[in-house]
Structure formats: C-alpha cells, structure tokens
Amino acid sequence: MDNAIVLYLESLQAAFRFVDKWKENISTRAAIAMLISTLNYVLLARHGILLGYYPEVQDLLRSCYERTYRCYLFFNNYKFARKFLEGKQISQSTVDKEVSNIAKDMNKRDELLNNLRKYYGFLSTVAHPNLKSFQARYGIKEINERVGLVCVFGGLMGLELGHVSIIRILQTTLSALRILGIIIHDETGSWDKEFQIISKKCDEMIVNLPIRDINLVIMKQPRLTRAS
C-alpha cells in the first residue's frame, strides 16, 4: 500500500515539474485535480485502516471511483472538463457512459459500460446506509435481528478485516495509478516496471486470502487504456 502511495506521489511530482506546459490545458488540469483529490481519499482511507475503521473505509471507495473515472473522462474529453471547471454537475451514469465511448474497440463499448455500472453498483451496496453496509460491524448471521441492539463503537482491530480493507484500497489506488500512467506516459519503462511489481504483490495477497474473504475483493475496476 505504501509503495503504491509513494509511486502515486512521485508521479504527481513528475507531472508538476512540467506544469507550465499543461496548466493552460483544461482537460489535463481537470484530470490532475481529480487525481489529487483521489490521493487525498486514499490517504484518509489509510489512516482509517490504521485506526481500525474498516467498515467506514468502504464508503470512501466509491468516492475514489467517481474521481478516478472523471479524471479519465476529463483527460480525453474537453467538453466535460470544461463543464467541471464551470461548476456544473455531472452524474456518474453520464461519466460511465462517456468513458465507455472513449474505448478504441466500438464492439466492446457496451461491455465496458456494463462493467462500469456493475462495479459502481458493487461499491454502492456498502456506501448507502442499507442493512448490508452494517455487515462489517455486526457480521452476516442474523444481522436483521441484532442490528441496533448491539453497540459497536470505534475501531475494529482484526487481521481478517484489515487485510481485506487494505487490498480493497490498494486495488483502488492501482486503478488511479493506471490512469495516471496514461497521463504522464513514461517512455523509459521504469514507471511501468514499478507499477507491475506492486500490482503483482496485490494479486498475490488476494490469492493468499481465505476463500471466504476472496469474494469481498475479487471484483476489480474495469481497466482503461490510452485512447486513440
């Protein structure tokens, strides 16, 4: 997780070394704004994990998703970048639809849109204050009979929840990093090499999870590529 954050910070630093070249570019500026905001959410999630607030950290993932995919859209679509800078509202369904339209392969656009909406729905199931969002604190068994009758305050220190939460946040960070890599586009290959090392470690962590926990992290964000 920390290696991913360091790579994220180094990538933003690299971008700002050339700020004079892109500061007048509305698309790039709006995209960078989303990346900075995403990183702040990731850092907040890291703090939450250290304090044991695993259930509440889940709520931050949807905010990261919304900013990550707005970043990709703004970088590739001047019109929506301008809307953002004009203070206009852009719904997530619109963002997902426009992001899918950027895909090079026209035949895969519908599939990408479906995957984007499916993943967003997956994140929303615990971001909304419905019964399922209480499972991380109360457990699954007979939760409808126990919710509200048992007081569970503060941090919940536990290896099982902690490992799952870290992997979920790491997956989210890697998704943002993929898009950051598209923007900065390091031609030396060193950035991609470091990214692959972190990504491989994340995959190994998932494989080593107990089977009962794998379903909590197995759904990954759809991968985006450099637009033509």
SULKAQUI-V892553 format. One record per residue. N is the residue number from 1. RES is the residue in one letter. SS is DSSP state (hx for helix, st for strand, lp for the rest). OMEGA is omega in whole degrees, -180 to 180 (999 if undefined). Layout:
n->N res->RES ss->SS omega->OMEGA
n->N res->RES ss->SS omega->OMEGA
This chain:
n->1 res->M ss->lp omega->-180
n->2 res->D ss->hx omega->177
n->3 res->N ss->hx omega->179
n->4 res->A ss->hx omega->179
n->5 res->I ss->hx omega->178
n->6 res->V ss->hx omega->179
n->7 res->L ss->hx omega->178
n->8 res->Y ss->hx omega->-180
n->9 res->L ss->hx omega->180
n->10 res->E ss->hx omega->180
n->11 res->S ss->hx omega->177
n->12 res->L ss->hx omega->178
n->13 res->Q ss->hx omega->179
n->14 res->A ss->hx omega->179
n->15 res->A ss->hx omega->-177
n->16 res->F ss->hx omega->173
n->17 res->R ss->lp omega->-179
n->18 res->F ss->lp omega->-175
n->19 res->V ss->hx omega->-180
n->20 res->D ss->hx omega->-179
n->21 res->K ss->hx omega->-176
n->22 res->W ss->hx omega->-175
n->23 res->K ss->lp omega->178
n->24 res->E ss->lp omega->179
n->25 res->N ss->lp omega->-175
n->26 res->I ss->hx omega->-177
n->27 res->S ss->hx omega->-179
n->28 res->T ss->hx omega->-178
n->29 res->R ss->hx omega->179
n->30 res->A ss->hx omega->179
n->31 res->A ss->hx omega->179
n->32 res->I ss->hx omega->178
n->33 res->A ss->hx omega->179
n->34 res->M ss->hx omega->180
n->35 res->L ss->hx omega->177
n->36 res->I ss->hx omega->179
n->37 res->S ss->hx omega->178
n->38 res->T ss->hx omega->-180
n->39 res->L ss->hx omega->178
n->40 res->N ss->hx omega->176
n->41 res->Y ss->hx omega->178
n->42 res->V ss->hx omega->179
n->43 res->L ss->hx omega->177
n->44 res->L ss->hx omega->178
n->45 res->A ss->hx omega->178
n->46 res->R ss->hx omega->177
n->47 res->H ss->hx omega->-180
n->48 res->G ss->hx omega->179
n->49 res->I ss->hx omega->-180
n->50 res->L ss->hx omega->180
n->51 res->L ss->lp omega->177
n->52 res->G ss->lp omega->180
n->53 res->Y ss->lp omega->-177
n->54 res->Y ss->hx omega->-179
n->55 res->P ss->hx omega->-178
n->56 res->E ss->hx omega->178
n->57 res->V ss->hx omega->180
n->58 res->Q ss->hx omega->-178
n->59 res->D ss->hx omega->-177
n->60 res->L ss->hx omega->-176
n->61 res->L ss->hx omega->-180
n->62 res->R ss->hx omega->178
n->63 res->S ss->hx omega->177
n->64 res->C ss->hx omega->179
n->65 res->Y ss->hx omega->-177
n->66 res->E ss->hx omega->-179
n->67 res->R ss->hx omega->-180
n->68 res->T ss->hx omega->-177
n->69 res->Y ss->hx omega->169
n->70 res->R ss->hx omega->176
n->71 res->C ss->hx omega->-179
n->72 res->Y ss->hx omega->-180
n->73 res->L ss->hx omega->-177
n->74 res->F ss->hx omega->-179
n->75 res->F ss->hx omega->-176
n->76 res->N ss->hx omega->-175
n->77 res->N ss->lp omega->-178
n->78 res->Y ss->hx omega->-176
n->79 res->K ss->hx omega->-179
n->80 res->F ss->hx omega->174
n->81 res->A ss->hx omega->179
n->82 res->R ss->hx omega->177
n->83 res->K ss->hx omega->179
n->84 res->F ss->hx omega->-177
n->85 res->L ss->hx omega->175
n->86 res->E ss->lp omega->177
n->87 res->G ss->lp omega->-179
n->88 res->K ss->lp omega->179
n->89 res->Q ss->lp omega->176
n->90 res->I ss->lp omega->-177
n->91 res->S ss->lp omega->180
n->92 res->Q ss->hx omega->178
n->93 res->S ss->hx omega->177
n->94 res->T ss->hx omega->179
n->95 res->V ss->hx omega->-179
n->96 res->D ss->hx omega->-180
n->97 res->K ss->hx omega->-179
n->98 res->E ss->hx omega->177
n->99 res->V ss->hx omega->180
n->100 res->S ss->hx omega->180
n->101 res->N ss->hx omega->179
n->102 res->I ss->hx omega->-177
n->103 res->A ss->lp omega->-179
n->104 res->K ss->lp omega->-177
n->105 res->D ss->lp omega->-177
n->106 res->M ss->hx omega->-179
n->107 res->N ss->hx omega->-177
n->108 res->K ss->hx omega->-177
n->109 res->R ss->hx omega->179
n->110 res->D ss->hx omega->179
n->111 res->E ss->hx omega->179
n->112 res->L ss->hx omega->179
n->113 res->L ss->hx omega->178
n->114 res->N ss->hx omega->180
n->115 res->N ss->hx omega->178
n->116 res->L ss->hx omega->-179
n->117 res->R ss->hx omega->179
n->118 res->K ss->hx omega->-179
n->119 res->Y ss->hx omega->179
n->120 res->Y ss->hx omega->176
n->121 res->G ss->hx omega->177
n->122 res->F ss->hx omega->179
n->123 res->L ss->hx omega->-176
n->124 res->S ss->hx omega->-177
n->125 res->T ss->hx omega->178
n->126 res->V ss->hx omega->178
n->127 res->A ss->hx omega->177
n->128 res->H ss->lp omega->-179
n->129 res->P ss->lp omega->175
n->130 res->N ss->lp omega->-174
n->131 res->L ss->hx omega->-178
n->132 res->K ss->hx omega->-179
n->133 res->S ss->hx omega->179
n->134 res->F ss->hx omega->-174
n->135 res->Q ss->hx omega->-177
n->136 res->A ss->hx omega->179
n->137 res->R ss->hx omega->-175
n->138 res->Y ss->hx omega->-173
n->139 res->G ss->lp omega->-176
n->140 res->I ss->lp omega->-173
n->141 res->K ss->lp omega->176
n->142 res->E ss->lp omega->-177
n->143 res->I ss->hx omega->-180
n->144 res->N ss->hx omega->179
n->145 res->E ss->hx omega->-173
n->146 res->R ss->hx omega->-175
n->147 res->V ss->lp omega->-180
n->148 res->G ss->lp omega->-180
n->149 res->L ss->lp omega->179
n->150 res->V ss->lp omega->-180
n->151 res->C ss->lp omega->179
n->152 res->V ss->lp omega->-175
n->153 res->F ss->lp omega->171
n->154 res->G ss->lp omega->-177
n->155 res->G ss->lp omega->179
n->156 res->L ss->lp omega->-178
n->157 res->M ss->lp omega->179
n->158 res->G ss->lp omega->-177
n->159 res->L ss->hx omega->-175
n->160 res->E ss->hx omega->180
n->161 res->L ss->hx omega->-179
n->162 res->G ss->hx omega->-179
n->163 res->H ss->hx omega->180
n->164 res->V ss->hx omega->-179
n->165 res->S ss->hx omega->179
n->166 res->I ss->hx omega->-180
n->167 res->I ss->hx omega->179
n->168 res->R ss->hx omega->179
n->169 res->I ss->hx omega->178
n->170 res->L ss->hx omega->177
n->171 res->Q ss->hx omega->180
n->172 res->T ss->hx omega->179
n->173 res->T ss->hx omega->179
n->174 res->L ss->hx omega->178
n->175 res->S ss->hx omega->177
n->176 res->A ss->hx omega->179
n->177 res->L ss->hx omega->178
n->178 res->R ss->hx omega->-179
n->179 res->I ss->hx omega->176
n->180 res->L ss->hx omega->178
n->181 res->G ss->hx omega->177
n->182 res->I ss->hx omega->-177
n->183 res->I ss->hx omega->-177
n->184 res->I ss->hx omega->174
n->185 res->H ss->lp omega->178
n->186 res->D ss->lp omega->-177
n->187 res->E ss->lp omega->-179
n->188 res->T ss->lp omega->-179
n->189 res->G ss->lp omega->-178
n->190 res->S ss->hx omega->179
n->191 res->W ss->hx omega->-179
n->192 res->D ss->hx omega->179
n->193 res->K ss->hx omega->179
n->194 res->E ss->hx omega->178
n->195 res->F ss->hx omega->-178
n->196 res->Q ss->hx omega->178
n->197 res->I ss->hx omega->-180
n->198 res->I ss->hx omega->-179
n->199 res->S ss->hx omega->179
n->200 res->K ss->hx omega->178
n->201 res->K ss->hx omega->178
n->202 res->C ss->hx omega->179
n->203 res->D ss->hx omega->179
n->204 res->E ss->hx omega->178
n->205 res->M ss->hx omega->180
n->206 res->I ss->hx omega->-180
n->207 res->V ss->hx omega->-177
n->208 res->N ss->lp omega->178
n->209 res->L ss->lp omega->172
n->210 res->P ss->lp omega->-177
n->211 res->I ss->hx omega->-177
n->212 res->R ss->hx omega->-177
n->213 res->D ss->hx omega->-174
n->214 res->I ss->hx omega->-179
n->215 res->N ss->hx omega->-179
n->216 res->L ss->hx omega->-175
n->217 res->V ss->hx omega->-171
n->218 res->I ss->lp omega->-179
n->219 res->M ss->lp omega->-179
n->220 res->K ss->lp omega->176
n->221 res->Q ss->lp omega->176
n->222 res->P ss->lp omega->-177
n->223 res->R ss->lp omega->179
n->224 res->L ss->lp omega->-179
n->225 res->T ss->lp omega->178
n->226 res->R ss->lp omega->-179
n->227 res->A ss->lp omega->180
n->228 res->S ss->lp omega->999
